[in-house]
Amino acid sequence: MSIQSTSTSEREMLIERLTLLTRRVPKSVLSGSVQSAVVWKEQAVKATKLIGNPRSSSRDLQDLVNKLEAWG
């Protein structure tokens, strides 16, 4: 397995995880303040843009996965 295919499969897994994280608003956001909802929404929109960008790096995707998982 080459480095390229390894990073591609890792990237695909991160994209799949981000897609799942942005489909549902976490309970902490639903029961939280307006400010927390705005911050979560901004992160979710950024994640959606990265998912659609074929040039997004695995590092950027992983960073957003970590940020969105912290809300859960």
C-alpha positions as CSV (number, residue, x, y, z in Angstrom):
1,M,0.0,0.0,0.0
2,S,1.5,3.3,-1.0
3,I,1.6,6.5,1.1
4,Q,-1.0,8.1,-1.3
5,S,-3.6,5.3,-0.8
6,T,-3.0,5.3,2.9
7,S,-3.7,9.1,3.2
8,T,-6.6,8.8,0.8
9,S,-8.3,6.1,2.9
10,E,-7.6,8.1,6.1
11,R,-9.0,11.2,4.4
12,E,-12.1,9.2,3.4
13,M,-12.7,8.0,7.0
14,L,-12.3,11.6,8.3
15,I,-14.8,12.9,5.7
16,E,-17.3,10.1,6.7
17,R,-16.9,11.0,10.4
18,L,-17.3,14.7,9.7
19,T,-20.4,14.0,7.7
20,L,-21.9,12.1,10.6
21,L,-21.0,14.8,13.1
22,T,-22.6,17.6,11.1
23,R,-25.9,15.7,10.5
24,R,-27.0,15.9,14.1
25,V,-26.8,18.8,16.5
26,P,-25.4,17.6,19.8
27,K,-27.6,17.9,22.9
28,S,-25.1,20.2,24.5
29,V,-25.7,22.7,21.7
30,L,-29.5,22.3,21.8
31,S,-29.6,22.9,25.5
32,G,-26.9,25.6,25.5
33,S,-26.7,29.3,24.8
34,V,-27.2,31.0,21.5
35,Q,-23.5,31.8,21.4
36,S,-22.6,28.1,21.6
37,A,-25.1,27.3,18.9
38,V,-23.5,29.9,16.7
39,V,-20.0,28.6,17.3
40,W,-21.1,25.0,16.6
41,K,-22.9,26.1,13.4
42,E,-19.8,27.9,12.2
43,Q,-17.7,24.8,12.8
44,A,-20.3,22.6,11.0
45,V,-20.3,25.0,8.0
46,K,-16.5,24.9,7.9
47,A,-16.6,21.1,8.0
48,T,-19.1,21.0,5.1
49,K,-16.8,23.2,3.0
50,L,-13.8,21.1,3.8
51,I,-15.7,17.9,2.9
52,G,-16.5,19.4,-0.5
53,N,-13.0,20.5,-1.1
54,P,-10.8,17.9,-2.8
55,R,-7.7,19.7,-1.7
56,S,-8.5,19.7,2.0
57,S,-5.8,18.1,4.1
58,S,-6.2,15.3,6.6
59,R,-4.8,17.5,9.3
60,D,-7.6,20.1,8.7
61,L,-10.2,17.4,8.6
62,Q,-8.9,15.8,11.8
63,D,-8.8,19.2,13.6
64,L,-12.5,19.7,12.8
65,V,-13.4,16.2,13.8
66,N,-11.8,16.9,17.2
67,K,-13.6,20.2,17.6
68,L,-17.0,18.8,16.7
69,E,-16.5,15.7,18.9
70,A,-15.8,18.0,21.8
71,W,-19.4,19.2,21.7
72,G,-20.8,15.7,22.2
